[in-house]
Protein backbone atom coordinates (compact mmCIF):
# COMPACT_ATOMS: atom_id res chain seq x y z
CA UNK A 1 0.00 0.00 0.00
CA UNK A 2 2.83 2.42 0.80
CA UNK A 3 4.21 2.51 -2.74
CA UNK A 4 0.69 2.96 -4.13
CA UNK A 5 0.00 5.90 -1.82
CA UNK A 6 3.23 7.57 -2.87
CA UNK A 7 2.65 6.63 -6.52
CA UNK A 8 6.39 6.10 -6.75
CA UNK A 9 8.33 6.59 -9.95
CA UNK A 10 11.91 5.43 -10.58
CA UNK A 11 14.35 8.09 -9.51
CA UNK A 12 12.26 9.47 -6.62
CA UNK A 13 14.07 11.01 -3.65
CA UNK A 14 12.72 9.87 -0.28
CA UNK A 15 13.55 10.68 3.33
CA UNK A 16 12.51 7.94 5.78
CA UNK A 17 12.54 9.82 9.07
CA UNK A 18 12.07 6.71 11.26
CA UNK A 19 14.24 3.90 9.91
CA UNK A 20 13.87 1.31 12.68
CA UNK A 21 14.63 -2.08 11.12
CA UNK A 22 14.40 -0.49 7.64
CA UNK A 23 11.54 -2.66 6.40
CA UNK A 24 9.84 0.26 4.66
CA UNK A 25 13.12 1.80 3.51
CA UNK A 26 13.99 -1.40 1.65
CA UNK A 27 10.63 -1.45 -0.10
CA UNK A 28 11.00 2.20 -1.08
CA UNK A 29 14.56 1.70 -2.32
CA UNK A 30 13.50 -1.28 -4.43
CA UNK A 31 10.59 0.70 -5.91
CA UNK A 32 12.60 3.82 -6.78
CA UNK A 33 15.36 1.82 -8.47
CA UNK A 34 19.01 2.55 -9.08
CA UNK A 35 18.34 6.20 -9.95
CA UNK A 36 16.36 6.81 -6.76
CA UNK A 37 17.59 8.07 -3.39
CA UNK A 38 16.38 6.74 -0.04
CA UNK A 39 17.87 8.34 3.06
CA UNK A 40 16.88 6.76 6.38
CA UNK A 41 17.22 8.45 9.78
CA UNK A 42 17.46 6.61 13.12
CA UNK A 43 17.92 8.39 16.44
CA UNK A 44 18.87 5.30 18.48
CA UNK A 45 22.61 4.53 18.06
CA UNK A 46 22.01 0.85 18.83
CA UNK A 47 19.20 0.40 16.31
CA UNK A 48 21.14 2.47 13.79
CA UNK A 49 24.22 0.25 14.12
CA UNK A 50 22.28 -3.03 13.91
CA UNK A 51 20.17 -1.98 10.93
CA UNK A 52 22.97 -0.31 8.99
CA UNK A 53 25.13 -3.41 9.33
CA UNK A 54 22.28 -5.63 8.23
CA UNK A 55 21.56 -3.54 5.13
CA UNK A 56 25.15 -3.93 3.96
CA UNK A 57 25.69 -7.58 4.90
CA UNK A 58 22.34 -9.35 4.57
CA UNK A 59 22.68 -12.59 2.62
CA UNK A 60 20.09 -13.03 -0.12
CA UNK A 61 19.90 -14.78 -3.48
CA UNK A 62 18.07 -11.80 -4.98
CA UNK A 63 20.59 -9.41 -6.48
CA UNK A 64 18.03 -6.61 -7.05
CA UNK A 65 16.98 -6.83 -3.40
CA UNK A 66 20.60 -6.82 -2.23
CA UNK A 67 21.30 -3.74 -4.34
CA UNK A 68 18.20 -2.01 -3.00
CA UNK A 69 19.35 -2.61 0.58
CA UNK A 70 22.88 -1.42 -0.11
CA UNK A 71 21.64 1.79 -1.78
CA UNK A 72 19.92 3.06 1.38
CA UNK A 73 21.83 5.94 2.95
CA UNK A 74 21.57 5.69 6.75
CA UNK A 75 22.14 8.56 9.20
CA UNK A 76 22.15 8.38 12.99
CA UNK A 77 20.16 11.48 13.87
CA UNK A 78 16.87 12.56 15.45
CA UNK A 79 14.53 13.67 12.67
CA UNK A 80 13.37 16.59 14.82
CA UNK A 81 16.89 18.02 14.56
CA UNK A 82 17.67 16.88 11.00
CA UNK A 83 14.57 18.45 9.45
CA UNK A 84 15.43 21.86 10.89
CA UNK A 85 18.51 22.03 8.66
CA UNK A 86 16.93 21.00 5.35
CA UNK A 87 16.08 23.39 2.53
CA UNK A 88 12.50 23.56 1.22
CA UNK A 89 11.51 21.10 -1.53
CA UNK A 90 14.66 18.98 -1.24
CA UNK A 91 12.91 15.56 -1.20
CA UNK A 92 9.98 14.20 -3.18
CA UNK A 93 8.55 12.31 -0.19
CA UNK A 94 8.95 12.30 3.58
CA UNK A 95 7.87 9.20 5.47
CA UNK A 96 7.25 8.65 9.18
CA UNK A 97 6.48 5.40 10.98
CA UNK A 98 6.98 6.45 14.62
CA UNK A 99 6.99 4.12 17.59
CA UNK A 100 3.63 3.95 19.29
CA UNK A 101 3.15 5.15 22.84
CA UNK A 102 1.38 1.81 23.32
CA UNK A 103 3.58 -0.65 21.38
CA UNK A 104 2.27 -3.29 19.01
CA UNK A 105 3.52 -6.34 20.89
CA UNK A 106 3.11 -8.61 17.87
CA UNK A 107 5.98 -6.74 16.18
CA UNK A 108 8.60 -9.34 17.08
CA UNK A 109 11.35 -7.85 14.89
CA UNK A 110 11.82 -4.80 17.10
CA UNK A 111 11.14 -6.54 20.42
CA UNK A 112 14.82 -7.02 21.53
CA UNK A 113 15.55 -3.36 20.76
CA UNK A 114 12.33 -1.85 22.04
CA UNK A 115 13.94 -0.18 25.06
CA UNK A 116 16.35 1.65 22.77
CA UNK A 117 13.64 3.05 20.48
CA UNK A 118 12.58 6.70 20.37
CA UNK A 119 9.00 7.09 21.62
CA UNK A 120 8.74 10.86 21.07
CA UNK A 121 5.29 11.64 19.61
CA UNK A 122 4.94 13.01 16.10
CA UNK A 123 3.65 16.58 16.39
CA UNK A 124 1.74 18.90 14.10
CA UNK A 125 4.72 21.28 14.17
CA UNK A 126 7.02 18.62 12.75
CA UNK A 127 4.49 17.75 10.05
CA UNK A 128 4.14 21.41 9.09
CA UNK A 129 7.91 21.55 8.66
CA UNK A 130 7.88 18.29 6.71
CA UNK A 131 5.34 19.71 4.25
CA UNK A 132 7.76 22.49 3.39
CA UNK A 133 10.50 19.96 2.66
CA UNK A 134 8.47 17.49 0.56
CA UNK A 135 7.83 18.27 -3.09
CA UNK A 136 5.03 15.73 -3.44
CA UNK A 137 3.76 14.02 -0.28
CA UNK A 138 4.30 13.55 3.44
CA UNK A 139 3.16 10.07 4.49
CA UNK A 140 2.68 8.78 8.04
CA UNK A 141 1.87 5.27 9.23
CA UNK A 142 0.08 5.26 12.58
CA UNK A 143 -3.07 4.34 14.44
CA UNK A 144 -6.24 5.64 12.81
CA UNK A 145 -7.22 7.76 15.81
CA UNK A 146 -3.85 9.52 15.88
CA UNK A 147 -3.96 10.15 12.14
CA UNK A 148 -7.36 11.79 12.40
CA UNK A 149 -6.12 14.11 15.13
CA UNK A 150 -3.25 15.27 12.89
CA UNK A 151 -5.58 16.62 10.18
CA UNK A 152 -4.25 14.79 7.12
CA UNK A 153 -5.54 15.49 3.62
CA UNK A 154 -6.48 11.84 3.32
CA UNK A 155 -6.25 8.56 5.25
CA UNK A 156 -5.99 5.16 3.59
CA UNK A 157 -6.36 1.77 5.25
CA UNK A 158 -7.60 1.06 8.74
CA UNK A 159 -10.72 -0.82 7.66
CA UNK A 160 -9.41 -4.20 8.76
CA UNK A 161 -6.53 -3.00 10.92
CA UNK A 162 -5.89 -0.46 13.65
CA UNK A 163 -3.10 0.99 11.50
CA UNK A 164 -3.45 3.18 8.43
CA UNK A 165 -1.59 5.75 6.33
CA UNK A 166 -2.24 9.47 6.49
CA UNK A 167 -0.76 11.82 3.93
CA UNK A 168 -0.52 15.43 2.85
CA UNK A 169 -0.46 16.17 -0.88
CA UNK A 170 1.64 19.00 -2.23
CA UNK A 171 1.28 21.12 -5.37
CA UNK A 172 4.45 23.14 -5.73
CA UNK A 173 4.99 24.21 -9.30
CA UNK A 174 7.43 27.08 -9.67
CA UNK A 175 6.02 30.49 -8.88
CA UNK A 176 5.18 32.37 -12.08
CA UNK A 177 4.63 29.20 -14.14
CA UNK A 178 1.44 27.94 -12.50
CA UNK A 179 -1.64 28.10 -14.69
CA UNK A 180 -5.11 28.42 -13.15
CA UNK A 181 -6.71 24.97 -13.28
CA UNK A 182 -9.92 23.42 -12.01
CA UNK A 183 -9.89 19.64 -11.49
CA UNK A 184 -13.15 17.70 -11.25
CA UNK A 185 -12.74 14.06 -10.20
CA UNK A 186 -14.95 11.28 -8.91
CA UNK A 187 -16.02 7.68 -9.50
CA UNK A 188 -18.04 6.50 -12.48
CA UNK A 189 -21.66 7.61 -12.87
CA UNK A 190 -21.72 10.39 -10.25
CA UNK A 191 -22.50 13.17 -12.74
CA UNK A 192 -19.06 14.57 -13.61
CA UNK A 193 -20.02 15.21 -17.23
CA UNK A 194 -23.08 17.32 -16.44
CA UNK A 195 -21.22 19.12 -13.65
CA UNK A 196 -18.27 19.89 -15.92
CA UNK A 197 -20.47 21.44 -18.58
CA UNK A 198 -22.11 23.62 -15.94
CA UNK A 199 -18.73 24.68 -14.59
CA UNK A 200 -17.35 25.46 -18.04
CA UNK A 201 -20.31 27.68 -18.89
CA UNK A 202 -20.30 29.43 -15.53
CA UNK A 203 -16.53 30.01 -15.48
CA UNK A 204 -15.84 30.53 -19.21
CA UNK A 205 -13.84 27.33 -19.37
CA UNK A 206 -12.79 24.52 -21.69
CA UNK A 207 -12.64 20.87 -20.69
CA UNK A 208 -9.67 18.50 -20.82
CA UNK A 209 -10.48 14.81 -20.49
CA UNK A 210 -8.37 12.98 -17.92
CA UNK A 211 -9.63 9.51 -18.89
CA UNK A 212 -7.04 7.03 -20.16
CA UNK A 213 -9.57 5.22 -22.38
CA UNK A 214 -11.53 8.11 -23.84
CA UNK A 215 -8.50 9.18 -25.84
CA UNK A 216 -9.19 6.20 -28.16
CA UNK A 217 -11.57 6.58 -31.10
CA UNK A 218 -14.53 4.23 -31.19
CA UNK A 219 -14.49 3.33 -27.49
CA UNK A 220 -17.61 5.36 -26.80
CA UNK A 221 -20.06 3.07 -25.01
CA UNK A 222 -17.71 1.28 -22.62
CA UNK A 223 -16.09 4.56 -21.54
CA UNK A 224 -19.34 6.58 -21.34
CA UNK A 225 -17.70 9.14 -23.59
CA UNK A 226 -19.51 12.46 -23.85
CA UNK A 227 -21.45 13.02 -27.09
CA UNK A 228 -21.32 16.12 -29.27
CA UNK A 229 -24.82 17.12 -28.20
CA UNK A 230 -23.92 16.68 -24.51
CA UNK A 231 -20.94 19.01 -24.97
CA UNK A 232 -23.43 21.87 -25.49
CA UNK A 233 -20.87 23.89 -27.40
CA UNK A 234 -18.14 23.64 -24.73
CA UNK A 235 -14.74 22.80 -26.32
CA UNK A 236 -13.28 19.45 -25.20
CA UNK A 237 -9.67 18.29 -25.46
CA UNK A 238 -7.86 14.90 -25.45
CA UNK A 239 -10.86 12.95 -26.73
CA UNK A 240 -10.57 10.63 -29.76
CA UNK A 241 -6.92 11.40 -30.44
CA UNK A 242 -5.68 7.83 -30.94
CA UNK A 243 -6.76 4.65 -32.68
CA UNK A 244 -7.32 1.66 -30.37
CA UNK A 245 -4.24 -0.14 -31.72
CA UNK A 246 -1.94 2.83 -31.16
CA UNK A 247 0.14 3.16 -28.01
CA UNK A 248 -0.43 5.88 -25.45
CA UNK A 249 1.16 6.59 -22.09
CA UNK A 250 0.79 8.82 -19.07
CA UNK A 251 3.93 10.67 -20.17
CA UNK A 252 2.33 11.57 -23.50
CA UNK A 253 -0.90 12.50 -21.72
CA UNK A 254 0.90 14.90 -19.40
CA UNK A 255 2.72 16.53 -22.31
CA UNK A 256 -0.54 17.01 -24.23
CA UNK A 257 -2.49 18.12 -21.13
CA UNK A 258 0.14 20.72 -20.19
CA UNK A 259 0.03 22.08 -23.73
CA UNK A 260 -3.78 22.21 -23.69
CA UNK A 261 -3.78 24.01 -20.33
CA UNK A 262 -1.37 26.64 -21.66
CA UNK A 263 -3.36 27.11 -24.88
CA UNK A 264 -6.70 27.43 -23.07
CA UNK A 265 -5.26 29.92 -20.58
CA UNK A 266 -3.68 31.81 -23.47
CA UNK A 267 -7.16 32.33 -24.91
CA UNK A 268 -8.26 33.86 -21.62
CA UNK A 269 -10.34 30.85 -20.62
CA UNK A 270 -10.20 28.51 -17.64
CA UNK A 271 -8.90 24.94 -18.20
CA UNK A 272 -11.00 22.28 -16.44
CA UNK A 273 -9.46 18.81 -16.11
CA UNK A 274 -12.17 16.16 -15.72
CA UNK A 275 -11.70 12.47 -14.95
CA UNK A 276 -10.93 9.95 -14.81
CA UNK A 277 -7.71 8.08 -14.37
CA UNK A 278 -6.00 8.91 -11.08
CA UNK A 279 -2.44 8.51 -12.34
CA UNK A 280 -3.15 10.79 -15.31
CA UNK A 281 -4.74 13.46 -13.11
CA UNK A 282 -1.90 13.32 -10.57
CA UNK A 283 0.75 13.59 -13.30
CA UNK A 284 -0.58 17.06 -14.08
CA UNK A 285 -1.48 18.10 -10.53
CA UNK A 286 1.93 17.17 -9.07
CA UNK A 287 3.96 17.92 -12.20
CA UNK A 288 5.44 14.42 -12.59
CA UNK A 289 8.61 14.14 -14.64
CA UNK A 290 8.99 10.96 -16.65
CA UNK A 291 12.20 9.41 -17.93
CA UNK A 292 12.87 8.49 -21.52
CA UNK A 293 13.48 4.77 -21.08
CA UNK A 294 12.52 2.76 -24.15
CA UNK A 295 9.99 -0.04 -23.88
CA UNK A 296 10.88 -3.61 -24.84
CA UNK A 297 8.68 -4.03 -27.93
CA UNK A 298 9.74 -7.64 -28.50
CA UNK A 299 8.75 -8.66 -24.98
CA UNK A 300 5.50 -6.71 -25.23
CA UNK A 301 4.62 -8.59 -28.44
CA UNK A 302 5.47 -11.88 -26.75
CA UNK A 303 3.10 -11.11 -23.88
CA UNK A 304 0.35 -10.11 -26.31
CA UNK A 305 0.70 -13.37 -28.19
CA UNK A 306 0.79 -15.30 -24.92
CA UNK A 307 -2.50 -13.77 -23.80
CA UNK A 308 -4.13 -14.45 -27.19
CA UNK A 309 -2.98 -18.07 -27.24
CA UNK A 310 -4.06 -18.64 -23.63
CA UNK A 311 -7.48 -17.13 -24.39
CA UNK A 312 -7.82 -19.30 -27.48
CA UNK A 313 -6.97 -22.46 -25.53
CA UNK A 314 -9.48 -21.53 -22.83
CA UNK A 315 -12.16 -20.88 -25.43
CA UNK A 316 -11.53 -24.23 -27.16
CA UNK A 317 -11.66 -26.03 -23.82
CA UNK A 318 -14.90 -24.29 -22.90
CA UNK A 319 -16.74 -25.15 -26.13
CA UNK A 320 -15.11 -28.54 -26.59
C-alpha positions, 0 to 999 in steps of 0.5 A: 500500500505504501508505494501505491499511496506515494505513486512512486516513480523510478528516480524518486528522492525519499527521506525515511525519518524513522528507519527502525529495522528499515523494512519500509526503507527497503521497499522504497529503495527497491521501488525507486530503483538505481536512480532513486535516493532513499535516506533513512534516519534513526535516532537510536545509536544501537538500532542504527548500528544493527540496521545499517550493518544488516543492510550492507551484509544481509545474505540473499539470493536476490541481487536486485533486493541486495542492491536495493538494501545497499543503496539506502543511505543511513544517518544516525540522527533525530529527525526533529533536529535533522529536518530543521537544517533542510532546505524547502523542496529537497525531497519528493517524499517524507515518510514517518512510521513512529513508535507507538506510545502503546507498542504493538507487541506482535511486532517481534522484529523490534522486540529485543531493541524496544527499550532503545527506540525513540517514543517521542510523539509526532507533532503537528509542528514537525508535520508542518515543517515536513510539508515544506521539505516534501515536493510531493507528499508527506506520508505517516503510518500510525493508528487511525485515531492519531492520524485523524487528530493530525488533520491529514488530507487523506487517510488510507487503510484502517478498515481491517486494521488499527493501522493506516496511512495518512498523507498530505499532498503537495502542489508546488509548481514554480512560482510564475509558471502555474496556470489556473486549473480546475480539477473535477474528479470522482467515480463513475456515474456520479454526474461529472459530465453534467457538472463539468459542462455547468462549470465550463459555462459558468466560469468561461472554461474549456474541458480536458479529459483525464480519462485514459480510455476516452483518448481512443476513437470508437471506445464510446459506449464502454467509456461513457464518452460524452457526445457532441450534443452533450458538450453543449458547445463547450470545447473538449480536449484529449478525446478521440486522439488515438486509434485503439491499436496505437500506443499511449502513455501517461507521459504523452498524456501529461505533455498534451495536457500541459500544452492544452492548459497553456493554450486554453489559458492563453485564450483567456479561458479557464482549463477544467481537467475532468476524470478519470484516471487517477495517475493521469490526473496526478501527473498534471497536478503534481507535475510528474517528470517521466524518464525516456526509457525505451519499452521492450517491444519484442517482450511486449509482443510476446506477452500479447501473443501469450494472452491471445494463445491462452485465451484461445486455448481456454475458449476451445476447452470451454466449447469442446 
